[in-house]
Amino acid sequence: MSERDWIAELSNYLQQIILRLGEAVDQPRSISELRINPPLALEEAKYFLLGLESGLFSLEAEGYVQSELLPHNFTQGPGQIFALHPPPPRLVRESIFQLATASTLVLERGWRPSQIKIGADDASSYGVDMVVKSVAAEILVCVEIKRSLHELQKFTSDFRQCCKRGEHAKADCAFQQNHGIYEFCVRAQPNYLWVVAPGDDVGFKLSYAGAMIKVEELDTLPSRSHIEFEDHQMRTRSFGSTKSF
């Protein structure tokens, strides 16, 4: 049996929704044609649809998302697939990828939906898109979502510079756009940072000494079994750790 055409399936699904929304606000069909920019990536489309089909999240008639992955009464950002006002209806592109990323964490990496929070209150003020917690509610993974490979690469460079410098305020940082993630990591001390963009991703294993962060780059984020049941039990948060850097 051949692989499903995930991108075509999701594109058609979203097109039907935006046409229906356009008709509801008396927009001509031509105005309601779907524009997806940047284009959908294969894994993104696949895990968005699998998340929808498995019940990780659902869409209401007006394009709002219902899911335990979202904070209670969360109706902005990933809680909204389409922006309706002002007309015409428009796709909220970032929401598709954020929900697909959360779906990947559950369906591919083994995390429980209850361990993942998109736009969590304790992280969103720093600009953090998503956190993954242990069953004891300790933050293990910080997830940063980027729109493109260029943004991913810039963030990686900026984050490394902040980590090397150590304690410093955002106003005194040359990389203010991405400084908040560094501040959040210093405060919450997650074991890992996962940076994802459509079609690409990179993982970082983090260790701490005060406001200094050592960064070990990985090809991707390890599975839950490695992070929560192997690595986390052995991890020490000090520069004296024997782990590689």
N, C-alpha and C positions, 0 to 999 in steps of 0.2 A: 504493500500500500504506500503510495507516494505521500510525501510531506504536504501538509496543507499550505496553501498560499496565504500565510498569515497577514502579510501586509495588505493584500487585496481584500481579504475578509474584514479586517479592521477598518480600512478605508471606506468600504461599502457600508458597514455598520454605522460609522460616524456620519457618513453622507445622508443616510436615511433619517437619522435623528435631526441633523441640522435643517434638512428640508422640512421636516414636520414642525420644528420650532419656527422656521421662517414663515410657514403658512399660518401659524398661530398668531403672529404679529403682523400679518398682512404684508409680508415682504415678497416681492416677485421671486420666482424660482431661480432666475439667473443671479440674483443678489445672494441667495442662500447656498450657492455652490461652495463646497468645502475647500478650504485652503489649508494645507498642512506644511508648515515651515518651522524648523527643518523637517525634511521628509522622515517618515517612520523608518526605524531600523528593524531588521528581522526579529531579533530576540525581544525587542521592545513590544512589537505587535503580538508576538506569540504569547508572552507572559501577561500582557494586558488581557487578551482574550481568555487565557486559561484562568486568570484570576476572576474574571467575570463569570465564566462557566462553572468554576468550583465554589462560587458564593463568597469569595473573599471580600468582594464589594459588589454593589448593585447600583443601577442608575434609575433615578426617578424620572418622571415624564418630562420635567424641565431641565434635565441634564445634571441634577445634583447627585452627589455620591452618598450612599449609605454604607458605612463600614465600621467595624470595631478598630480598624487601623487609624481612624481619625479621632481627634478629641471630640468630646460631646459638643453638639451644636456648632460644629466647625463647618462653615458654609463658604469660605473663601479658599483660594489656591486650589489644592488637590480635592477639596470638597465640591468643586464646581468644574465640570467638563466643558461647559459652554457659558460664555458671558452673553447675557440677553439684553443688557442695557448699557449704552444706548443701542438701538437696532442698527444694522442687522445682527443676528446671532453670530458669535465668533467662537472658534475652538480655543480653549485655554490649553495651549500646547504643552506646557510644563506638567499639567495634571496627568496627562496620558503617561508620560515617562515616570513620574513619581509613583503612580499606582502600579505600573509594570515592574518597577524596581522592587517595591514591597512584595509583589507577587513572586518575583524571583527569589527573594529571601525565604519565603515560605515554601514554595513548591520545588525549588532546586537546592537551597542551602539548609533546609530543615528546621527553620525557626517557627515557633508558634505565632499565630497572628496576634495573640495577646502580648507578645514580647516586643512588637513593633509599633512605633507611634510616628505618624507623619505630622509635622507641625506641632510637636509637643510643646506645651507652654514653657517648660523649663529649658527649652533649647531654642525655640523660634526667635527669642529676643536677640540671640547671637547670630541669627541667620542660618542656623542649622536646619536642614530639610527633614531629617528623619533620625531617630535613635532606635537602637536595639538593646533591650535590657535582659538581664538574667532573670530567672524565676524569683530571685530575691530582690528584684527591682533595681539592681546596680547597672549603670550604663556600661555596656561592653563595646558597642560599635556606634560611631557617629557617621552618618551618611550625608554626603554632599552631592547635589544634583547639578549638572552643567548641561547647557544646551548644545555644546559642540566640542569637538576634540581640541580646538584652539582654547576654549575656556577651561577645559580640563587641564591642559598643559600649563596655562597661566596660573591657575590655582595651585597646582603642584609646586611650581617655582616660588610663588608668594608664600605658601605655607612653610616650605623649607626655610626660607629666609627668616620668618618670624620665629620658628623653632630654634634656629641657631642663635638668634639675638637674645632670646630670653625675655624677661619682664619688660614691657613697654606699653604705653597707652596707644590707643587707636589714633589719637591726634598727632602722635609722634612717630607714626608708622608710614613707611613709603608704600605700603601695600594695603591701604585702608579697605579696599573692596572686599578682601578676603580675610581681614584681620580678626573678625568676630569668631571664626571657626577656631583659630589659635586660642583665643581667650576662653572659649567654651571647653576646649580640650584641657587647658591648664586647670580649670575649675572642676570639671567632671572626671577627668583622667580616664577616658575610654581606652580599652586595650587596642582598639583598631579604628582607623578612619578609612572609609570606602568612598572613593570619588568616582562617579559614574556619569557617562554621557551616552547618547544614542550611538551604539556600535562600538563602544570602548569603555574601559574602566581600569582603575589601578587601586591597589590596597596598600595601606601603611600600617605597620605594627609600631606601636608607640610605647615609649618608656619615659619616666619622669624623674626629675630632681628639681623640685620647686617649679619655677616658671620655665625651666629649660626642658625641651622635649627632644629625645633621640628618636630618629625616624628610620625605620627599615622598610624599604620599598618591596612590595610583593606583586606578582603578576595579577592577582585578584584577591578577593576576600575569601579566607578559608570558610569551611562549612561550620555549622553550629556545633557539631560534635567535637571539632578541634578547638574552637574558641571557648565553649562553655564547659566542656568536660575534660579537656586535656590541658590546653595552654593556660586557661584562667586559673586553674588550681595550682600551677607551678610558678605563676608569674610573680615577680617582685618588682616594686616600683622604685628602683634606685639605679644609679649608674654602676653599682657594684654587681649587677646581674651578669651572669655568664652568657646571656643570649647575644647572638650576633647583632651587629649594627651595620 
